[in-house]
Amino acid sequence: MTATSPRPLRADAQRNRDTLLEAAVRAFSQEGPDVTLDAIAKDAGVGIGTLYRHFPTREALVEAAYRNELARLCDIVAELLETMPPDEATRAWMDRFVDYMTTKRGMADALRALIASGGNPYAHSRDRLTTAITTLLAAAAAAGTVRPDIEPGDVLLSLSGVSLAAGDPAQRDQARRLLDLLMDGLRYGATSSRP
């Protein structure tokens, strides 16, 4: 460990941090940006001092909550590829992407307030998402289950469109159907030529 790298958190401190981030996502998504930090700490089962030790400002908490959701989405790629065929892993990741976008939309007001205060929670989002979908598509193309000519940015844009059109939890069946159509388009011509 170098002098500039942060010390790893103790297991209980990491648990508290993770619980606070989950509570923050719920609170900002359901109650908006004006939810009190006391309410978030109470929901997480910790004191306000614990919240402030991890997140000294409201903005720090909002940004960490958003980045944590992004990390969950992007970090699951390896696990999905280890546990299922690449095309199925890609389709499973698409469902998680819609969940992520729904959470992001729920946190929109809190994220706007963060941006207004000078923060940039989206600084690395596009790169992380592009890396995730590129990894999935490359594995599926190598397995011959999706077309090899697919642009990752096109898939992300398509997923964003599905999320905007049918991202509400009440529209989840429609979102699944749209994602199935998108996945069928990615597969078309992967192993056979067009009729």
C-alpha positions as a Markdown table, in Angstrom:
| # | Residue | x | y | z |
|---|---|---|---|---|
| 1 | Met | 0.0 | 0.0 | 0.0 |
| 2 | Thr | 1.4 | 3.4 | -1.0 |
| 3 | Ala | 1.2 | 6.5 | 1.2 |
| 4 | Thr | -1.5 | 8.0 | -1.0 |
| 5 | Ser | -3.8 | 4.9 | -1.3 |
| 6 | Pro | -6.8 | 4.9 | 1.1 |
| 7 | Arg | -6.8 | 2.4 | 3.9 |
| 8 | Pro | -9.3 | -0.4 | 3.4 |
| 9 | Leu | -12.4 | -0.1 | 5.6 |
| 10 | Arg | -13.0 | -2.5 | 8.4 |
| 11 | Ala | -15.7 | -5.1 | 7.6 |
| 12 | Asp | -18.3 | -3.3 | 9.9 |
| 13 | Ala | -17.4 | 0.1 | 8.4 |
| 14 | Gln | -17.8 | -1.3 | 4.9 |
| 15 | Arg | -21.1 | -2.9 | 5.8 |
| 16 | Asn | -22.3 | 0.5 | 7.2 |
| 17 | Arg | -21.2 | 2.3 | 4.1 |
| 18 | Asp | -23.0 | -0.2 | 1.8 |
| 19 | Thr | -26.2 | 0.0 | 3.9 |
| 20 | Leu | -26.1 | 3.8 | 3.8 |
| 21 | Leu | -25.7 | 3.7 | 0.0 |
| 22 | Glu | -28.7 | 1.4 | -0.4 |
| 23 | Ala | -30.8 | 3.5 | 1.9 |
| 24 | Ala | -29.7 | 6.7 | 0.0 |
| 25 | Val | -30.7 | 5.2 | -3.3 |
| 26 | Arg | -34.1 | 4.2 | -1.9 |
| 27 | Ala | -34.7 | 7.6 | -0.2 |
| 28 | Phe | -33.6 | 9.8 | -3.2 |
| 29 | Ser | -35.6 | 7.6 | -5.6 |
| 30 | Gln | -38.8 | 7.6 | -3.5 |
| 31 | Glu | -38.7 | 10.9 | -1.6 |
| 32 | Gly | -36.6 | 13.2 | -3.8 |
| 33 | Pro | -33.5 | 15.3 | -3.1 |
| 34 | Asp | -35.0 | 17.0 | 0.0 |
| 35 | Val | -35.1 | 13.8 | 2.1 |
| 36 | Thr | -33.2 | 14.4 | 5.3 |
| 37 | Leu | -29.8 | 12.8 | 6.0 |
| 38 | Asp | -31.2 | 11.8 | 9.4 |
| 39 | Ala | -34.0 | 9.8 | 7.7 |
| 40 | Ile | -31.4 | 8.0 | 5.5 |
| 41 | Ala | -29.2 | 7.2 | 8.5 |
| 42 | Lys | -32.2 | 6.0 | 10.4 |
| 43 | Asp | -33.3 | 3.8 | 7.5 |
| 44 | Ala | -29.8 | 2.3 | 7.3 |
| 45 | Gly | -29.8 | 1.6 | 11.0 |
| 46 | Val | -26.9 | 3.9 | 11.9 |
| 47 | Gly | -26.4 | 7.2 | 13.5 |
| 48 | Ile | -26.0 | 10.5 | 11.7 |
| 49 | Gly | -22.3 | 10.6 | 12.8 |
| 50 | Thr | -21.7 | 7.4 | 10.9 |
| 51 | Leu | -23.3 | 8.8 | 7.8 |
| 52 | Tyr | -21.1 | 12.0 | 8.0 |
| 53 | Arg | -17.9 | 9.9 | 8.6 |
| 54 | His | -18.5 | 8.2 | 5.2 |
| 55 | Phe | -20.1 | 11.1 | 3.4 |
| 56 | Pro | -19.3 | 14.5 | 4.7 |
| 57 | Thr | -21.9 | 16.3 | 2.5 |
| 58 | Arg | -25.2 | 15.6 | 0.9 |
| 59 | Glu | -23.5 | 15.9 | -2.5 |
| 60 | Ala | -20.9 | 13.3 | -1.5 |
| 61 | Leu | -23.7 | 10.9 | -0.6 |
| 62 | Val | -25.7 | 11.5 | -3.8 |
| 63 | Glu | -22.6 | 11.0 | -6.0 |
| 64 | Ala | -21.5 | 7.9 | -4.1 |
| 65 | Ala | -25.0 | 6.4 | -4.3 |
| 66 | Tyr | -25.2 | 7.0 | -8.1 |
| 67 | Arg | -21.6 | 5.7 | -8.7 |
| 68 | Asn | -22.4 | 2.6 | -6.5 |
| 69 | Glu | -25.4 | 1.8 | -8.7 |
| 70 | Leu | -23.2 | 2.2 | -11.8 |
| 71 | Ala | -20.5 | 0.0 | -10.4 |
| 72 | Arg | -23.0 | -2.7 | -9.5 |
| 73 | Leu | -24.2 | -2.7 | -13.1 |
| 74 | Cys | -20.8 | -2.7 | -14.7 |
| 75 | Asp | -19.1 | -5.1 | -12.2 |
| 76 | Ile | -21.7 | -7.8 | -12.7 |
| 77 | Val | -20.5 | -8.5 | -16.3 |
| 78 | Ala | -17.7 | -11.0 | -15.3 |
| 79 | Glu | -20.1 | -12.9 | -13.0 |
| 80 | Leu | -22.7 | -13.1 | -15.7 |
| 81 | Leu | -20.2 | -14.4 | -18.3 |
| 82 | Glu | -18.9 | -17.0 | -15.8 |
| 83 | Thr | -22.4 | -18.3 | -15.1 |
| 84 | Met | -24.2 | -18.3 | -18.4 |
| 85 | Pro | -23.6 | -18.4 | -22.2 |
| 86 | Pro | -22.5 | -15.0 | -23.5 |
| 87 | Asp | -25.8 | -14.1 | -25.3 |
| 88 | Glu | -27.8 | -15.0 | -22.2 |
| 89 | Ala | -25.4 | -12.9 | -20.1 |
| 90 | Thr | -25.9 | -10.0 | -22.5 |
| 91 | Arg | -29.7 | -10.3 | -22.2 |
| 92 | Ala | -29.6 | -10.6 | -18.4 |
| 93 | Trp | -27.4 | -7.5 | -18.3 |
| 94 | Met | -30.0 | -5.6 | -20.4 |
| 95 | Asp | -32.5 | -6.2 | -17.6 |
| 96 | Arg | -30.1 | -4.8 | -15.1 |
| 97 | Phe | -29.5 | -1.8 | -17.3 |
| 98 | Val | -33.2 | -1.0 | -17.3 |
| 99 | Asp | -33.2 | -1.3 | -13.5 |
| 100 | Tyr | -30.2 | 1.0 | -13.3 |
| 101 | Met | -31.9 | 3.6 | -15.5 |
| 102 | Thr | -35.1 | 3.4 | -13.4 |
| 103 | Thr | -33.1 | 4.1 | -10.3 |
| 104 | Lys | -31.2 | 6.9 | -12.0 |
| 105 | Arg | -34.5 | 8.4 | -13.1 |
| 106 | Gly | -35.8 | 8.1 | -9.5 |
| 107 | Met | -32.7 | 10.0 | -8.3 |
| 108 | Ala | -32.9 | 12.6 | -11.1 |
| 109 | Asp | -33.7 | 15.5 | -8.8 |
| 110 | Ala | -31.0 | 14.6 | -6.4 |
| 111 | Leu | -28.5 | 14.3 | -9.3 |
| 112 | Arg | -29.6 | 17.6 | -10.8 |
| 113 | Ala | -29.0 | 19.3 | -7.4 |
| 114 | Leu | -25.5 | 17.7 | -7.3 |
| 115 | Ile | -24.7 | 19.0 | -10.8 |
| 116 | Ala | -26.0 | 22.5 | -9.8 |
| 117 | Ser | -23.5 | 22.5 | -6.9 |
| 118 | Gly | -20.6 | 21.7 | -9.3 |
| 119 | Gly | -20.5 | 17.9 | -9.1 |
| 120 | Asn | -20.3 | 15.7 | -12.1 |
| 121 | Pro | -21.6 | 12.2 | -11.2 |
| 122 | Tyr | -21.6 | 11.2 | -14.9 |
| 123 | Ala | -17.9 | 11.8 | -15.5 |
| 124 | His | -17.0 | 8.2 | -16.2 |
| 125 | Ser | -20.4 | 6.7 | -16.7 |
| 126 | Arg | -20.3 | 6.4 | -20.5 |
| 127 | Asp | -16.8 | 4.8 | -20.5 |
| 128 | Arg | -17.8 | 2.2 | -17.8 |
| 129 | Leu | -21.0 | 1.4 | -19.6 |
| 130 | Thr | -19.3 | 1.1 | -23.0 |
| 131 | Thr | -16.6 | -1.2 | -21.5 |
| 132 | Ala | -19.3 | -3.4 | -20.0 |
| 133 | Ile | -21.4 | -3.8 | -23.1 |
| 134 | Thr | -18.3 | -4.2 | -25.3 |
| 135 | Thr | -17.1 | -7.1 | -23.1 |
| 136 | Leu | -20.5 | -8.8 | -23.4 |
| 137 | Leu | -20.8 | -8.3 | -27.1 |
| 138 | Ala | -17.3 | -9.5 | -27.8 |
| 139 | Ala | -17.8 | -12.7 | -25.8 |
| 140 | Ala | -21.2 | -13.3 | -27.6 |
| 141 | Ala | -19.7 | -12.6 | -31.0 |
| 142 | Ala | -16.7 | -15.0 | -30.2 |
| 143 | Ala | -19.3 | -17.7 | -29.3 |
| 144 | Gly | -21.1 | -17.0 | -32.6 |
| 145 | Thr | -24.4 | -16.1 | -30.9 |
| 146 | Val | -24.5 | -12.4 | -31.8 |
| 147 | Arg | -23.4 | -10.5 | -34.9 |
| 148 | Pro | -19.8 | -9.4 | -34.9 |
| 149 | Asp | -20.6 | -6.0 | -36.5 |
| 150 | Ile | -22.5 | -4.5 | -33.6 |
| 151 | Glu | -21.5 | -1.1 | -32.3 |
| 152 | Pro | -21.6 | -1.0 | -28.4 |
| 153 | Gly | -22.7 | 2.7 | -28.5 |
| 154 | Asp | -25.7 | 1.7 | -30.6 |
| 155 | Val | -26.7 | -1.0 | -28.1 |
| 156 | Leu | -26.4 | 1.5 | -25.2 |
| 157 | Leu | -28.5 | 4.0 | -27.1 |
| 158 | Ser | -31.1 | 1.3 | -27.8 |
| 159 | Leu | -31.2 | 0.3 | -24.2 |
| 160 | Ser | -31.6 | 3.9 | -23.1 |
| 161 | Gly | -34.6 | 4.2 | -25.5 |
| 162 | Val | -36.2 | 1.1 | -24.0 |
| 163 | Ser | -35.6 | 2.5 | -20.6 |
| 164 | Leu | -37.2 | 5.8 | -21.5 |
| 165 | Ala | -40.2 | 4.2 | -23.3 |
| 166 | Ala | -40.9 | 1.4 | -20.8 |
| 167 | Gly | -38.7 | 2.0 | -17.7 |
| 168 | Asp | -41.5 | 2.5 | -15.3 |
| 169 | Pro | -41.9 | -0.6 | -13.0 |
| 170 | Ala | -45.5 | -1.0 | -14.2 |
| 171 | Gln | -44.2 | -1.4 | -17.7 |
| 172 | Arg | -41.7 | -4.1 | -16.9 |
| 173 | Asp | -43.4 | -6.7 | -19.1 |
| 174 | Gln | -43.3 | -4.4 | -22.1 |
| 175 | Ala | -39.6 | -3.6 | -21.3 |
| 176 | Arg | -38.8 | -7.3 | -21.4 |
| 177 | Arg | -40.5 | -7.7 | -24.7 |
| 178 | Leu | -38.6 | -4.8 | -26.2 |
| 179 | Leu | -35.3 | -6.1 | -24.8 |
| 180 | Asp | -36.1 | -9.5 | -26.4 |
| 181 | Leu | -36.7 | -7.8 | -29.7 |
| 182 | Leu | -33.4 | -6.0 | -29.4 |
| 183 | Met | -31.6 | -9.2 | -28.5 |
| 184 | Asp | -33.1 | -10.9 | -31.5 |
| 185 | Gly | -31.8 | -8.1 | -33.7 |
| 186 | Leu | -28.3 | -8.7 | -32.2 |
| 187 | Arg | -28.5 | -12.4 | -32.9 |
| 188 | Tyr | -29.9 | -12.0 | -36.5 |
| 189 | Gly | -27.4 | -13.4 | -38.9 |
| 190 | Ala | -24.9 | -14.5 | -36.2 |
| 191 | Thr | -25.0 | -18.1 | -37.2 |
| 192 | Ser | -27.0 | -18.1 | -40.4 |
| 193 | Ser | -27.3 | -15.9 | -43.5 |
| 194 | Arg | -30.3 | -13.7 | -44.1 |
| 195 | Pro | -33.2 | -15.4 | -46.1 |
